[in-house]
């Protein structure tokens, strides 16, 4: 009985972590692609790119942290589900 509860809790945590990580990760990838496009354009133009911190780089860092925390929740859920399977 305890194993089934652990497995169910693990599945819920995996689903929660996935849903929390999916949105920020997708937006992070969009911002990263846009930043790479700007870098290619500025290299083509021959200008130098300011390597300082921009609003987009701050947003990418925040989104990356949000996606990592969601992934950590999903991994913890996976571990709980495996423990539940072992207890069963």
SULLINMO-V776740 format. One record per backbone hydrogen bond with DSSP energy under -1.0 kcal/mol. CO is the residue of the C=O (numbers start at 1). NH is the residue of the N-H. E is the energy in kcal/mol with one decimal. If there is no record, write none. Layout:
co:CO nh:NH e:E
co:CO nh:NH e:E
This chain:
co:1 nh:5 e:-1.8
co:2 nh:6 e:-2.4
co:3 nh:7 e:-2.5
co:4 nh:8 e:-2.5
co:5 nh:9 e:-2.6
co:6 nh:10 e:-2.5
co:7 nh:11 e:-2.3
co:8 nh:12 e:-2.2
co:9 nh:13 e:-2.4
co:10 nh:14 e:-2.4
co:11 nh:15 e:-2.3
co:12 nh:16 e:-2.6
co:13 nh:17 e:-2.9
co:14 nh:18 e:-2.4
co:15 nh:19 e:-2.3
co:16 nh:20 e:-2.0
co:17 nh:21 e:-1.8
co:18 nh:22 e:-2.2
co:21 nh:25 e:-2.0
co:22 nh:26 e:-1.9
co:23 nh:27 e:-2.2
co:24 nh:28 e:-2.5
co:25 nh:29 e:-2.2
co:26 nh:30 e:-1.8
co:27 nh:31 e:-2.5
co:28 nh:32 e:-2.5
co:29 nh:33 e:-2.3
co:30 nh:34 e:-2.2
co:31 nh:35 e:-2.4
co:32 nh:36 e:-2.3
co:33 nh:37 e:-2.0
co:34 nh:38 e:-2.2
co:35 nh:39 e:-2.1
co:36 nh:40 e:-2.3
co:37 nh:41 e:-2.3
co:38 nh:42 e:-2.6
co:39 nh:43 e:-2.1
co:40 nh:44 e:-2.3
co:41 nh:45 e:-2.3
co:42 nh:47 e:-1.4
co:54 nh:58 e:-1.9
co:55 nh:59 e:-2.3
co:56 nh:60 e:-2.5
co:57 nh:61 e:-1.9
co:58 nh:62 e:-2.2
co:59 nh:63 e:-2.7
co:60 nh:64 e:-2.5
co:61 nh:65 e:-2.1
co:62 nh:66 e:-2.3
co:63 nh:67 e:-2.5
co:64 nh:68 e:-2.3
co:65 nh:69 e:-2.3
co:66 nh:70 e:-2.0
co:67 nh:71 e:-2.3
co:68 nh:72 e:-2.2
co:69 nh:73 e:-1.9
co:70 nh:74 e:-2.0
co:71 nh:75 e:-2.4
co:72 nh:76 e:-2.4
co:73 nh:77 e:-2.2
co:74 nh:78 e:-2.1
co:75 nh:79 e:-2.3
co:76 nh:80 e:-2.5
co:77 nh:81 e:-2.4
co:78 nh:82 e:-2.2
co:79 nh:83 e:-2.4
co:80 nh:84 e:-2.4
co:81 nh:85 e:-2.2
co:82 nh:86 e:-2.2
co:83 nh:87 e:-2.2
co:84 nh:88 e:-1.2
